[in-house]
Amino acid sequence: MKNIVILISGRGSNMSSLVQACAQQRWNARICAVISNRADAAGLAFAQAQGIPAHVIAHRDFSSREAFDAALADCIDRHAPDIVALAGFMRILTDGFVQRFGGRLVNIHPSLLPAFTGLHTHRRAIEAGCKVAGATVHFVTATLDHGPIIAQAVVPVLPGDDEGTLAARVLEREHVLYPRAIGWLVNDLLRVESGIVTVVDGESQLLL
Ligand code: GRF
């Protein structure tokens, strides 16, 4: 049985997609905690309603990034996680934190990495004239929005799209992509060699 801890900062729709997939697909895992750096994160209420321990570690209560990350890491470790999933967690993590959870720490980012790291990915994709956009699930490394790519989902950028319409199209795919990727981790199906991730006996790493 794998223990999964999910970190959020807001709405938490990716977190809820993982909670639902864990139950519906009967993963050999449990979501043992949801942790937010913001007390007003809407996703906390969903977690509590599911009976999942929900914690707030407010970054504003700490004088440095290192101190916040240390408190966050201690809270995570109390749940003995095999997998730590970032799901809209809007904090840059220190190298020490990333190393502590290395190989167990994954993120979903709303672009086709390595394009458009950082914020405002959909607006930037539209402004660049991209014809496709998407989302990436990747292992987290010390460099923001980098790290071995586990899976990607691709959607078209349609004429007339704005940031909102494109974000909604991508998000719908995120809710399929992230459970698929975490399901592979739960079942120990991922191999990483020279920074390239492959799946043993799994579904496609490309979601079209
Ligand atoms: C998602 O688009 C995710 O890819 C990005 O932040 C957003 C979080 O949305 N990292 P939600 O909180 O999961 O609804």
Boltz pocket constraint, residues with backbone or C-beta under 6 A from the ligand:
constraints:
  - pocket:
      binder: B
      contacts: [[A, 8], [A, 9], [A, 10], [A, 11], [A, 12], [A, 13], [A, 14], [A, 15], [A, 87], [A, 88], [A, 89], [A, 108], [A, 109], [A, 110], [A, 135], [A, 171], [A, 174]]
      max_distance: 6.0
